[in-house]
Amino acid sequence: MQNKTEKLVRFLKENRPSDLNADVVWEFVIMLVQDEGLTIRDLIVEYYLYTSTRNFGSQGIRIRSNYDGTTSAGVGSRKYTCDEEIFVQHWKKTMDAYISMYHLN
């Protein structure tokens, strides 16, 4: 039986953004979930942390909001950027779909 993190990682990989740039940033969300062993509840906390502080991450993985309406993600000095609205909407939509699919409250 797979654990909660593995199930979440598989779901995140299967539900990628259609926007290519957002997809690259999304990969860092997947890496963070996998590396930190996050559950959906942890990912929800990270979402609210991001939307309130405009920054989250650990283990060298950083995802942050920029003042120009973009989101940057990366490890170290190498950063990838996407449209923040597309990224945040996809993140919220994906969490809602996961919760609905697995009947979580």
C-alpha positions in Angstrom: 0.0 0.0 0.0 1.3 3.4 -0.9 1.6 6.1 1.7 -0.2 9.5 1.6 2.8 11.3 0.1 3.3 8.9 -2.7 -0.4 9.1 -3.6 -0.3 12.9 -3.5 2.9 13.0 -5.7 1.3 10.7 -8.3 -1.8 12.9 -8.3 0.2 16.1 -8.7 2.2 14.6 -11.6 -1.0 13.5 -13.3 -2.6 16.9 -12.9 0.0 19.3 -14.3 -0.7 22.8 -15.5 -1.3 23.3 -19.3 0.9 26.4 -19.3 4.5 25.3 -20.0 6.1 27.8 -17.7 3.7 27.0 -14.8 4.5 23.4 -15.4 8.2 23.9 -14.8 7.4 25.8 -11.5 4.9 23.0 -10.6 7.7 20.5 -10.8 9.3 22.3 -7.8 6.1 21.9 -5.8 6.2 18.2 -6.6 9.9 18.0 -5.6 9.1 19.7 -2.3 6.1 17.4 -1.5 8.3 14.4 -2.3 11.5 15.5 -0.5 9.6 16.7 2.6 7.1 13.8 2.7 4.2 16.3 2.7 0.5 15.2 2.9 -2.4 17.1 1.4 -2.9 18.9 4.7 0.7 20.0 4.7 0.4 21.2 1.1 -2.7 23.3 2.1 -0.6 24.9 4.8 2.1 25.6 2.2 -0.5 27.1 -0.1 -1.7 29.5 2.6 1.8 30.3 3.6 2.6 31.2 0.0 -0.5 33.3 -0.5 0.1 35.2 2.8 3.9 35.6 2.8 4.5 35.1 -1.0 7.3 32.7 -0.2 7.7 29.0 0.8 10.0 26.1 0.5 12.8 24.2 2.2 15.8 21.9 1.5 17.1 24.6 -0.9 13.8 24.6 -2.9 12.4 28.1 -3.0 9.1 29.3 -4.5 8.4 33.0 -4.2 6.2 35.7 -5.6 7.8 38.5 -7.5 6.5 42.1 -7.6 5.8 41.9 -11.3 3.0 39.3 -11.1 5.3 36.3 -11.6 6.3 33.3 -9.4 9.9 32.1 -9.4 11.0 28.6 -8.3 14.3 26.9 -8.2 17.2 25.5 -6.2 20.2 27.8 -5.6 20.6 30.6 -8.1 18.9 28.8 -11.0 15.3 30.1 -11.1 12.3 29.5 -13.4 9.4 31.9 -13.7 5.8 31.7 -14.6 2.6 33.8 -14.4 1.6 33.9 -10.7 -2.2 33.9 -11.3 -2.0 30.8 -13.5 0.2 29.0 -11.0 -1.9 29.9 -7.9 -5.2 29.0 -9.6 -3.8 25.7 -10.8 -2.5 24.9 -7.3 -5.9 25.7 -5.6 -7.8 23.8 -8.3 -5.5 20.7 -7.9 -5.8 20.6 -4.1 -9.6 20.9 -4.4 -9.7 18.1 -6.9 -7.6 15.9 -4.7 -9.7 16.6 -1.6 -12.9 15.9 -3.6 -11.5 12.7 -5.2 -10.5 11.2 -1.9 -13.4 12.7 0.1 -11.3 14.6 2.6 -12.5 17.4 4.8 
